[in-house]
């Protein structure tokens, strides 16, 4: 019976949708089965879990740091870009069937820290440790420099307003700059209290998290201007930040802030009857001492574009979905074999993309070159719906 089970496993293992089943659930290994019945029951359970999960079919040589999906989806396909520490940005086309097609690749001279799309999805901006931001024209496959700083550029965001369009870049040189692509000089420079670590834009609001736990909010209407300072509700270094909107008015209402302490803060920028609060996440009880918790960084967070639920991705190799209004957990993923480094949604909230790879949180000595980074695309529209919706 064991021979039959192993033979059947060999055939199933090669099916594309189950290629990464051992990552999604460690039980999906030959050594876990002692008879055909056990194998079949386990297979059916795991098949349900991985249904709708696709892994991109091309891996980089080194670990990534960010991924972002295109903000405007066509009728039949979505595009995704992936930038990482091997100084390259890759672009895929993702068809509705789940098929992924590598489309183009672009390189810079040093590791790339962030990337973003323009509003119509024809150009990609790439922020690098070489202190530059380049604009990649996907039509011609050419890239040209459009911004520069005095230190590595950590964030870049395309801003499309009613009266202007520009690129916003945040750097470790403690400045935030706004660029008209027709000029080599910034149209505005804002001095930050510290180095830029993370940022988000939901017009007309921009928010930047800096070193030393700083938070800078900016009104982008007319000429960008800094709003009143926001005191960080977290005690440890910021890792990621995201803006959420009022569900009725669809105007920016507040921010979610994730830290290396396994904690997220929900903070309202505009006056609101709801209280600000923080909550613990990405923590696990130590297997040797039950009174001690292992605490993991919140590597990234994103709000679902339709439901407004919050997804956090952690160094514990798990992502969780939260309903911030009900202060409850909606869903938690199975544990991967590597930390989840970045996550994002496509514009209609149908696809959730997340990348796994070593995040260097435990130092170079824990890096395993045999484990390669991967990106997963998951059908998510129903999974991330609030329970009371």
C-alpha positions in Angstrom: 0.0 0.0 0.0 2.9 2.4 0.8 4.3 1.8 -2.7 1.0 2.7 -4.3 0.8 5.8 -2.2 4.3 6.9 -3.1 3.6 6.3 -6.8 0.4 8.3 -6.6 2.3 11.1 -4.8 4.9 11.3 -7.5 2.2 12.0 -10.1 0.3 14.5 -8.0 3.5 16.3 -6.9 4.1 17.4 -10.5 0.7 19.1 -10.9 1.4 22.9 -11.1 -1.1 23.9 -8.5 0.5 21.6 -5.9 4.1 22.3 -6.7 4.5 24.3 -3.4 2.3 22.1 -1.2 5.1 21.1 1.0 5.7 24.8 1.8 2.1 25.4 2.5 1.8 22.3 4.8 4.8 20.2 6.0 2.6 17.1 6.2 2.6 16.9 2.4 5.8 14.8 2.3 6.2 11.2 1.4 7.7 10.3 4.8 4.5 11.5 6.5 2.4 8.7 5.1 2.4 5.1 6.4 -0.6 3.9 4.4 -2.7 4.8 1.4 -5.7 5.9 3.5 -3.7 8.4 5.5 -2.2 9.7 2.3 -5.5 10.2 0.6 -7.1 11.9 3.5 -4.2 14.3 3.9 -4.0 14.9 0.2 -7.7 15.9 0.0 -7.4 18.3 2.9 -4.3 20.0 1.5 -5.7 20.1 -2.0 -8.5 22.3 -0.6 -6.0 24.6 1.0 -3.9 25.2 -2.0 -6.7 25.5 -4.5 -6.4 28.9 -6.1 -2.8 29.4 -5.0 -0.3 30.0 -7.8 3.5 30.4 -7.5 5.2 32.6 -10.1 7.3 30.4 -12.4 10.6 32.3 -12.3 12.8 32.9 -9.3 15.6 35.5 -8.8 19.0 34.6 -7.7 18.8 36.6 -4.5 16.1 37.6 -2.0 13.5 40.2 -2.7 12.3 43.0 -0.5 9.1 44.2 -2.2 6.4 43.4 -4.6 3.5 45.5 -5.9 0.7 44.7 -8.3 -0.5 47.0 -11.1 -3.2 49.4 -9.9 -5.2 49.1 -13.2 -6.3 45.7 -14.3 -7.4 44.9 -17.8 -10.4 42.7 -18.6 -8.3 39.5 -18.9 -5.1 40.0 -17.0 -3.2 41.7 -14.2 0.5 42.7 -14.2 2.9 42.4 -11.3 6.4 43.8 -10.7 8.9 42.4 -8.3 12.0 44.2 -7.1 14.7 42.7 -4.9 18.3 42.8 -3.7 19.8 41.4 -6.8 19.3 44.9 -8.4 16.7 43.7 -10.8 13.0 44.4 -11.3 10.8 41.7 -13.1 7.4 42.1 -14.6 4.9 39.3 -15.1 1.5 39.2 -16.7 -1.0 37.2 -14.6 -4.0 35.9 -16.6 -7.4 35.3 -15.1 -6.7 31.5 -15.4 -3.8 32.0 -13.0 -1.2 31.5 -15.7 1.8 33.7 -15.2 4.0 34.9 -18.1 7.4 36.6 -17.5 7.3 39.8 -19.6 10.3 41.9 -19.0 13.3 42.5 -16.7 15.3 45.7 -15.9 18.5 46.2 -13.9 20.1 48.9 -11.8 23.6 49.1 -10.4 22.7 48.5 -6.7 20.0 46.8 -4.6 16.5 48.1 -5.3 14.5 49.2 -2.2 11.1 50.1 -3.6 9.1 50.3 -6.9 5.8 51.7 -8.0 3.6 52.0 -11.0 2.4 55.2 -12.7 -1.4 55.7 -12.9 -1.9 54.0 -16.3 0.4 51.1 -15.7 2.8 51.9 -18.6 5.8 52.9 -16.5 7.5 51.6 -13.4 9.6 53.7 -11.0 12.6 52.0 -9.3 14.3 53.4 -6.1 17.7 52.1 -5.4 20.7 52.1 -3.1 22.6 54.0 -5.8 20.7 57.1 -4.7 18.7 57.2 -7.9 15.2 56.6 -9.0 14.7 55.4 -12.6 11.6 55.3 -14.8 11.2 52.1 -16.7 9.1 52.5 -19.9 7.6 49.0 -20.4 6.7 49.8 -24.0 10.2 50.5 -25.1 11.9 48.5 -22.3 14.1 51.6 -21.6 14.9 53.1 -18.2 16.1 56.7 -17.5 16.9 58.5 -14.3 14.2 60.8 -13.0 15.2 61.5 -9.4 18.3 61.7 -7.1 19.1 61.9 -3.4 22.3 62.2 -1.3 21.7 58.7 0.2 19.8 55.5 -0.8 16.2 56.0 -1.8 13.9 54.0 0.4 10.4 54.8 -0.9 8.8 56.0 -4.1 5.1 56.7 -4.9 3.4 58.1 -8.0 0.8 60.8 -7.1 -2.0 61.6 -9.5 -4.0 64.7 -8.4 -6.7 66.6 -10.2 -4.3 69.4 -11.1 -0.9 67.7 -11.2 1.0 64.5 -11.3 4.4 63.9 -9.7 6.7 61.3 -8.2 7.3 61.4 -4.4 10.6 59.9 -3.1 11.8 59.4 0.5 15.4 58.8 1.3 17.9 58.0 4.0 19.3 61.5 3.5 16.3 62.7 5.6 14.4 64.4 2.8 11.2 63.8 0.9 11.2 65.1 -2.6 8.5 65.7 -5.3 9.5 65.4 -8.9 8.0 66.7 -12.2 9.4 64.1 -14.7 10.0 66.9 -17.2 12.6 68.5 -14.9 15.9 67.3 -13.4 15.3 69.3 -10.2 12.7 68.5 -7.5 9.6 70.8 -7.5 9.6 70.6 -3.7 11.8 69.2 -0.9 10.5 68.5 2.6 13.1 67.9 5.4 12.2 64.9 7.5 13.1 64.5 11.2 15.0 61.3 10.3 15.6 58.8 7.6 12.6 57.6 5.6 11.8 53.9 6.5 8.3 53.4 5.0 5.5 55.4 3.3 2.1 55.2 1.8 -0.1 57.4 -0.4 -3.9 57.6 -0.6 -4.7 60.9 -2.3 -4.9 63.5 -0.8 -2.9 62.0 2.1 0.7 60.9 2.3 2.3 59.4 5.4 6.0 58.6 6.0 7.4 56.6 8.8 11.0 57.5 9.8 13.8 56.3 12.0 13.5 57.1 15.7 9.7 56.3 15.4 8.8 59.5 13.5 5.5 59.9 11.6 5.1 62.7 9.1 1.7 63.3 7.4 1.3 65.5 4.3 -1.7 67.0 2.6 -1.2 66.6 -1.1 -4.0 69.0 -2.3 -2.6 72.0 -4.0 1.0 72.4 -2.9 2.0 69.5 -0.6 2.2 70.7 3.0 3.1 69.0 6.3 0.2 68.5 8.7 0.5 68.5 12.5 3.0 66.0 13.9 1.7 62.5 14.9 3.2 60.9 18.0 4.0 57.3 17.4 1.9 54.9 19.5 4.6 52.2 19.2 7.7 51.8 21.3 9.9 50.1 18.7 11.2 50.7 15.2 8.6 51.1 12.4 8.7 48.6 9.6 5.6 49.3 7.5 2.7 51.8 7.3 -0.6 51.9 5.4 -3.5 54.4 5.0 -7.1 53.3 5.5 -10.2 55.1 4.2 -13.6 56.0 5.6 -15.9 53.3 4.3 -18.7 55.7 3.5 -16.9 58.9 2.4 -13.9 57.0 0.9 -11.6 59.7 2.2 -8.3 58.9 4.1 -9.2 58.4 7.7 -6.1 57.0 9.5 -3.1 54.8 9.4 -2.0 51.3 10.4 1.6 51.1 11.6 3.6 47.9 12.1 6.8 47.5 14.1 9.6 45.0 14.8 7.9 44.2 18.1 5.1 42.2 16.6 2.6 44.9 17.2 0.3 47.0 15.0 -1.2 50.5 15.8 -4.4 51.8 14.4 -4.3 55.6 14.5 -7.0 58.0 13.2 -5.6 61.1 11.4 -9.0 62.8 11.2 -11.2 63.3 14.3 -13.2 60.1 14.8 -15.5 58.7 17.4 -13.6 55.4 17.4 -10.5 55.1 19.7 -7.0 54.6 18.6 -5.5 51.3 19.7 -2.7 48.8 19.3 -2.7 45.0 19.1 -0.2 42.2 19.3 0.4 39.9 16.4 3.0 37.6 14.9 3.9 36.1 18.2 4.3 32.4 19.2 4.5 30.6 22.5 8.0 29.3 23.0 8.0 25.5 22.9 10.5 25.2 25.7 9.1 27.8 28.1 5.4 28.3 27.9 5.6 31.6 29.8 7.8 33.1 27.1 6.7 34.4 23.7 8.8 34.5 20.6 8.1 37.9 19.0 8.5 38.5 15.2 8.5 41.7 13.1 5.6 42.8 11.1 7.3 43.0 7.7 4.4 44.5 5.8 0.7 45.3 5.9 -2.0 46.2 3.4 -5.7 47.0 3.4 -8.1 45.1 1.1 -9.2 47.7 -1.5 -12.9 46.7 -1.2 -13.5 45.4 2.3 -11.0 47.4 4.2 -9.8 44.4 6.2 -6.1 44.6 7.1 -3.5 41.9 6.2 -0.2 41.7 8.1 2.8 39.7 7.0 5.4 38.6 9.5 8.8 37.2 10.1 7.0 34.2 11.7 6.2 33.0 8.1 2.5 33.7 8.6 0.0 36.3 7.3 -3.1 37.2 9.1 -6.3 39.1 8.1 -7.9 41.5 10.7 -11.1 43.4 11.0 -9.9 46.6 12.6 -13.5 47.9 13.2 -14.5 44.8 15.1 -11.0 44.3 16.5 -11.0 40.6 15.5 -9.0 38.2 13.4 -10.7 37.1 10.2 -8.1 34.6 8.9 -4.6 33.2 9.6 -2.5 31.4 7.0 -0.6 28.2 7.4 3.0 28.7 8.3 5.4 28.9 5.4 9.0 27.6 5.5 10.4 31.2 5.3 9.4 34.7 6.5 6.8 36.6 4.5 8.6 39.7 3.4 6.0 41.6 1.4 2.3 41.5 0.4 -0.2 43.3 -1.7 -3.6 43.2 -3.4 -4.5 43.9 -7.0 -6.8 46.8 -7.6 -10.1 44.9 -7.4 -9.1 42.8 -4.4 -9.4 39.5 -6.2 -5.8 38.5 -5.9 -3.5 38.6 -2.9 0.2 38.4 -3.7 2.9 37.6 -1.0 6.5 36.8 -1.2 8.6 34.6 1.1 12.3 34.6 1.7 14.9 35.2 4.4 14.4 38.6 5.9 17.8 38.7 7.7 16.0 39.2 11.0 18.2 36.6 12.7 21.5 37.7 11.1 23.6 36.3 8.2 24.4 33.0 10.1 20.8 31.9 9.7 20.7 32.5 6.0 20.2 29.2 4.0 21.1 29.7 0.4 19.3 26.4 -0.5 16.0 28.1 0.3 15.0 30.4 -2.6 12.6 33.3 -2.4 9.1 32.7 -3.9 6.0 34.7 -4.8 2.5 33.3 -4.4 -0.7 34.6 -5.9 -3.9 33.7 -4.0 -7.5 34.1 -4.9 -8.7 36.0 -1.8 -12.0 37.9 -2.4 -14.1 35.7 -0.1 -11.4 34.8 2.3 -10.7 38.3 3.5 -14.3 39.4 3.8 -15.3 40.7 7.3 -17.3 38.1 9.2 -20.1 40.6 9.7 -20.3 41.7 6.1 
